[in-house]
Amino acid sequence: MTEVISALIPPLLVGAAVVYGVVKLVRSDAAGLRARREPGEEPSDKTSSGEY
């Protein structure tokens, strides 16, 4: 059983690192979009205005 667990640890660590990197990238992109928006501007949500 420990052989199976020890064989799965490296791929799990790589997968976790990839997920962490993607989350950091998406969050930094979203932060840039929030910073460029003017202070009084509402977020654009086309579904709330009835347009699809």
N, CA, C and O atoms as CSV, one atom per row, in Angstrom:
chain,resi,resn,atom,element,x,y,z
A,1,MET,N,N,0.826,-1.202,0.000
A,1,MET,CA,C,0.000,0.000,0.000
A,1,MET,C,C,0.868,1.263,0.000
A,1,MET,O,O,0.547,2.236,-0.683
A,2,THR,N,N,1.947,1.249,0.753
A,2,THR,CA,C,2.814,2.435,0.791
A,2,THR,C,C,3.504,2.662,-0.551
A,2,THR,O,O,3.841,3.794,-0.899
A,3,GLU,N,N,3.712,1.575,-1.305
A,3,GLU,CA,C,4.322,1.735,-2.631
A,3,GLU,C,C,3.392,2.506,-3.560
A,3,GLU,O,O,3.840,3.341,-4.346
A,4,VAL,N,N,2.106,2.222,-3.467
A,4,VAL,CA,C,1.126,2.915,-4.303
A,4,VAL,C,C,1.062,4.383,-3.918
A,4,VAL,O,O,1.053,5.260,-4.782
A,5,ILE,N,N,1.018,4.645,-2.634
A,5,ILE,CA,C,0.946,6.032,-2.158
A,5,ILE,C,C,2.206,6.795,-2.539
A,5,ILE,O,O,2.130,7.939,-2.988
A,6,SER,N,N,3.366,6.169,-2.362
A,6,SER,CA,C,4.611,6.853,-2.708
A,6,SER,C,C,4.726,7.068,-4.215
A,6,SER,O,O,5.391,8.008,-4.648
A,7,ALA,N,N,4.098,6.225,-5.013
A,7,ALA,CA,C,4.119,6.414,-6.465
A,7,ALA,C,C,3.179,7.533,-6.893
A,7,ALA,O,O,3.404,8.164,-7.925
A,8,LEU,N,N,2.133,7.787,-6.120
A,8,LEU,CA,C,1.156,8.810,-6.490
A,8,LEU,C,C,1.508,10.204,-5.970
A,8,LEU,O,O,0.947,11.190,-6.447
A,9,ILE,N,N,2.405,10.306,-5.024
A,9,ILE,CA,C,2.722,11.613,-4.437
A,9,ILE,C,C,3.305,12.589,-5.467
A,9,ILE,O,O,2.820,13.719,-5.536
A,10,PRO,N,N,4.315,12.226,-6.273
A,10,PRO,CA,C,4.848,13.208,-7.239
A,10,PRO,C,C,3.817,13.745,-8.233
A,10,PRO,O,O,3.770,14.958,-8.440
A,11,PRO,N,N,2.984,12.899,-8.862
A,11,PRO,CA,C,1.982,13.473,-9.770
A,11,PRO,C,C,0.971,14.360,-9.055
A,11,PRO,O,O,0.512,15.355,-9.615
A,12,LEU,N,N,0.622,14.007,-7.822
A,12,LEU,CA,C,-0.308,14.847,-7.070
A,12,LEU,C,C,0.312,16.204,-6.755
A,12,LEU,O,O,-0.372,17.226,-6.817
A,13,LEU,N,N,1.587,16.224,-6.421
A,13,LEU,CA,C,2.257,17.498,-6.149
A,13,LEU,C,C,2.342,18.362,-7.407
A,13,LEU,O,O,2.137,19.575,-7.344
A,14,VAL,N,N,2.640,17.749,-8.533
A,14,VAL,CA,C,2.698,18.500,-9.792
A,14,VAL,C,C,1.318,19.038,-10.146
A,14,VAL,O,O,1.184,20.189,-10.561
A,15,GLY,N,N,0.300,18.214,-9.984
A,15,GLY,CA,C,-1.067,18.664,-10.255
A,15,GLY,C,C,-1.474,19.809,-9.353
A,15,GLY,O,O,-2.102,20.767,-9.804
A,16,ALA,N,N,-1.120,19.717,-8.076
A,16,ALA,CA,C,-1.442,20.790,-7.140
A,16,ALA,C,C,-0.713,22.076,-7.520
A,16,ALA,O,O,-1.282,23.163,-7.415
A,17,ALA,N,N,0.534,21.963,-7.959
A,17,ALA,CA,C,1.291,23.148,-8.367
A,17,ALA,C,C,0.668,23.794,-9.605
A,17,ALA,O,O,0.620,25.020,-9.703
A,18,VAL,N,N,0.195,22.987,-10.541
A,18,VAL,CA,C,-0.447,23.518,-11.748
A,18,VAL,C,C,-1.741,24.233,-11.385
A,18,VAL,O,O,-2.001,25.332,-11.874
A,19,VAL,N,N,-2.554,23.615,-10.528
A,19,VAL,CA,C,-3.812,24.243,-10.113
A,19,VAL,C,C,-3.522,25.552,-9.390
A,19,VAL,O,O,-4.200,26.552,-9.629
A,20,TYR,N,N,-2.528,25.561,-8.512
A,20,TYR,CA,C,-2.160,26.775,-7.787
A,20,TYR,C,C,-1.735,27.876,-8.764
A,20,TYR,O,O,-2.139,29.029,-8.616
A,21,GLY,N,N,-0.924,27.520,-9.755
A,21,GLY,CA,C,-0.472,28.504,-10.734
A,21,GLY,C,C,-1.611,29.075,-11.560
A,21,GLY,O,O,-1.643,30.276,-11.831
A,22,VAL,N,N,-2.542,28.228,-11.959
A,22,VAL,CA,C,-3.688,28.697,-12.744
A,22,VAL,C,C,-4.551,29.636,-11.911
A,22,VAL,O,O,-5.001,30.670,-12.405
A,23,VAL,N,N,-4.783,29.282,-10.653
A,23,VAL,CA,C,-5.588,30.143,-9.780
A,23,VAL,C,C,-4.905,31.489,-9.585
A,23,VAL,O,O,-5.567,32.525,-9.638
A,24,LYS,N,N,-3.598,31.497,-9.360
A,24,LYS,CA,C,-2.871,32.765,-9.199
A,24,LYS,C,C,-2.950,33.606,-10.473
A,24,LYS,O,O,-3.128,34.822,-10.400
A,25,LEU,N,N,-2.820,32.975,-11.629
A,25,LEU,CA,C,-2.875,33.697,-12.896
A,25,LEU,C,C,-4.248,34.308,-13.120
A,25,LEU,O,O,-4.353,35.468,-13.516
A,26,VAL,N,N,-5.292,33.546,-12.874
A,26,VAL,CA,C,-6.652,34.045,-13.080
A,26,VAL,C,C,-6.957,35.171,-12.097
A,26,VAL,O,O,-7.573,36.169,-12.469
A,27,ARG,N,N,-6.532,35.016,-10.848
A,27,ARG,CA,C,-6.787,36.064,-9.859
A,27,ARG,C,C,-6.029,37.347,-10.197
A,27,ARG,O,O,-6.562,38.441,-10.007
A,28,SER,N,N,-4.799,37.233,-10.692
A,28,SER,CA,C,-4.048,38.439,-11.037
A,28,SER,C,C,-4.659,39.125,-12.255
A,28,SER,O,O,-4.677,40.353,-12.329
A,29,ASP,N,N,-5.158,38.345,-13.205
A,29,ASP,CA,C,-5.848,38.929,-14.358
A,29,ASP,C,C,-7.118,39.644,-13.919
A,29,ASP,O,O,-7.402,40.746,-14.389
A,30,ALA,N,N,-7.872,39.038,-13.038
A,30,ALA,CA,C,-9.110,39.650,-12.556
A,30,ALA,C,C,-8.810,40.912,-11.755
A,30,ALA,O,O,-9.565,41.882,-11.825
A,31,ALA,N,N,-7.727,40.910,-11.003
A,31,ALA,CA,C,-7.359,42.096,-10.234
A,31,ALA,C,C,-6.998,43.246,-11.170
A,31,ALA,O,O,-7.304,44.402,-10.879
A,32,GLY,N,N,-6.356,42.938,-12.280
A,32,GLY,CA,C,-6.024,43.966,-13.258
A,32,GLY,C,C,-7.261,44.570,-13.886
A,32,GLY,O,O,-7.310,45.774,-14.137
A,33,LEU,N,N,-8.256,43.746,-14.142
A,33,LEU,CA,C,-9.502,44.254,-14.711
A,33,LEU,C,C,-10.228,45.144,-13.715
A,33,LEU,O,O,-10.799,46.164,-14.102
A,34,ARG,N,N,-10.216,44.777,-12.444
A,34,ARG,CA,C,-10.872,45.598,-11.422
A,34,ARG,C,C,-10.155,46.933,-11.268
A,34,ARG,O,O,-10.802,47.957,-11.049
A,35,ALA,N,N,-8.836,46.938,-11.377
A,35,ALA,CA,C,-8.069,48.167,-11.197
A,35,ALA,C,C,-8.289,49.132,-12.363
A,35,ALA,O,O,-8.251,50.348,-12.170
A,36,ARG,N,N,-8.519,48.609,-13.567
A,36,ARG,CA,C,-8.711,49.479,-14.733
A,36,ARG,C,C,-10.092,50.086,-14.790
A,36,ARG,O,O,-10.296,51.093,-15.467
A,37,ARG,N,N,-11.048,49.493,-14.091
A,37,ARG,CA,C,-12.410,50.014,-14.104
A,37,ARG,C,C,-12.464,51.322,-13.329
A,37,ARG,O,O,-11.766,51.478,-12.328
A,38,GLU,N,N,-13.278,52.252,-13.780
A,38,GLU,CA,C,-13.421,53.516,-13.069
A,38,GLU,C,C,-14.144,53.279,-11.750
A,38,GLU,O,O,-14.932,52.339,-11.646
A,39,PRO,N,N,-13.893,54.115,-10.736
A,39,PRO,CA,C,-14.456,53.867,-9.405
A,39,PRO,C,C,-15.979,53.756,-9.360
A,39,PRO,O,O,-16.497,52.910,-8.632
A,40,GLY,N,N,-16.704,54.566,-10.101
A,40,GLY,CA,C,-18.155,54.531,-10.044
A,40,GLY,C,C,-18.799,53.583,-11.030
A,40,GLY,O,O,-20.023,53.451,-11.062
A,41,GLU,N,N,-17.992,52.928,-11.829
A,41,GLU,CA,C,-18.520,52.071,-12.890
A,41,GLU,C,C,-18.993,50.738,-12.320
A,41,GLU,O,O,-18.314,50.115,-11.504
A,42,GLU,N,N,-20.172,50.318,-12.769
A,42,GLU,CA,C,-20.727,49.033,-12.345
A,42,GLU,C,C,-20.095,47.915,-13.176
A,42,GLU,O,O,-19.728,48.136,-14.330
A,43,PRO,N,N,-19.968,46.732,-12.609
A,43,PRO,CA,C,-19.471,45.605,-13.413
A,43,PRO,C,C,-20.438,45.284,-14.544
A,43,PRO,O,O,-21.654,45.337,-14.359
A,44,SER,N,N,-19.904,44.955,-15.703
A,44,SER,CA,C,-20.773,44.664,-16.844
A,44,SER,C,C,-21.268,43.234,-16.750
A,44,SER,O,O,-20.483,42.286,-16.777
A,45,ASP,N,N,-22.586,43.092,-16.639
A,45,ASP,CA,C,-23.221,41.779,-16.583
A,45,ASP,C,C,-24.373,41.803,-17.572
A,45,ASP,O,O,-25.436,42.352,-17.282
A,46,LYS,N,N,-24.165,41.210,-18.736
A,46,LYS,CA,C,-25.158,41.305,-19.805
A,46,LYS,C,C,-26.423,40.522,-19.494
A,46,LYS,O,O,-27.477,40.828,-20.051
A,47,THR,N,N,-26.351,39.528,-18.627
A,47,THR,CA,C,-27.541,38.729,-18.348
A,47,THR,C,C,-28.544,39.496,-17.499
A,47,THR,O,O,-29.738,39.204,-17.561
A,48,SER,N,N,-28.095,40.476,-16.704
A,48,SER,CA,C,-29.035,41.215,-15.861
A,48,SER,C,C,-29.827,42.244,-16.663
A,48,SER,O,O,-30.914,42.638,-16.240
A,49,SER,N,N,-29.311,42.691,-17.812
A,49,SER,CA,C,-30.017,43.688,-18.608
A,49,SER,C,C,-30.962,43.055,-19.624
A,49,SER,O,O,-31.647,43.765,-20.360
A,50,GLY,N,N,-31.004,41.733,-19.670
A,50,GLY,CA,C,-31.907,41.061,-20.588
A,50,GLY,C,C,-31.278,40.717,-21.920
A,50,GLY,O,O,-31.926,40.071,-22.743
A,51,GLU,N,N,-30.032,41.125,-22.171
A,51,GLU,CA,C,-29.355,40.799,-23.420
A,51,GLU,C,C,-28.632,39.469,-23.268
A,51,GLU,O,O,-28.102,39.148,-22.205
A,52,TYR,N,N,-28.623,38.695,-24.366
A,52,TYR,CA,C,-27.916,37.418,-24.328
A,52,TYR,C,C,-26.902,37.351,-25.422
A,52,TYR,O,O,-26.202,36.348,-25.555
